[in-house]
Amino acid sequence: MFSSIGPTGFILLAVIALLLFGPNKLPELGRAVGRTFREFKEGAREIISDDDSSSRKEQEKAKPLASEIASADKPEDKRLPE
């Protein structure tokens, strides 16, 4: 995306931003953009960690317990009690 924009393009964008927003508003705008990116990254990390933890819980639920495996391997005793 930015591979076609050279150093002169960045300088031109900076000059246009300076003219549009002025020298006083430009730092505020930069901070706002930085905060927005930070919040976006944090939200993405939360979604990824929630997704990972839910997939782990599903995997744990899918694993049968050792006692269930042992009882499944042995045939059930169908004799009447004496």
N, C-alpha and C positions, 0 to 999 in steps of 0.2 A: 504494500500500500504506500509506504513512505519511500520506497526505493527510487521512485521517479522524481522526488523532491530533493533538490540539492541544497547546499548551504545558502545560496542566494534566495531560494524559495522560502526557507525558514526565516531569513532576515526580513524578507518582504512580508511574511505573515506576522512577524513580531511588530513591524512598523504599522501595519494595518490595525492590529489589536491595540496598539498604543494610541493611535488616532481615534479609534472607536470608543474605547473605554477610558482613556486618560491615564496619566501616571498614578493617580491616587486609587483608582478602582482596580487597576491591573493586579496588584498583589492580593486583594480580596478575592478576585475572580480565580486566581491561581490556587489560593487556599481552599476555596469552595470546590474546585475541580478535584483537588487532592483528597479532600474529605469524602467526596462522592465515590472516587475510585477505592478508597480504603473501606468504606461501608459496603461497596459491591463485593470486594474480595472477602470480607468477613462473612457476608451473607452466603457467598458461594462456598466457603469453607464449612459453614454450618450445614448447608444442604448436603455437601459431600460426606461430612462426618455422620449426619443423620442417616444417610443412605447406607453407609458402611455399617453402622451399628444395627440397622434394621435387617440387613442381609446376614449379619452374624447371628442375630437372634433367630432368624428363620432357619439357618443352618443348624443351630443348636437344638431347635425344636424338631428338626427332621432326623437328628441322630437319636436312635433308640437307646434307652438306658441299658446298662449291662445286665440288670436283672430281667429285662424284657427279652434280651437276646438269649440269655440262659434258659428262660422258660420256653422260648420259642423253639429251641433246639431239642429239648426233652419232650417225649410224648406225654400227654396228660394221663395221669393215673385215674382210670375209670372204675376201679374196683370199689365195691361197697365197703364201708368201714366195718370191722369185726367187733 
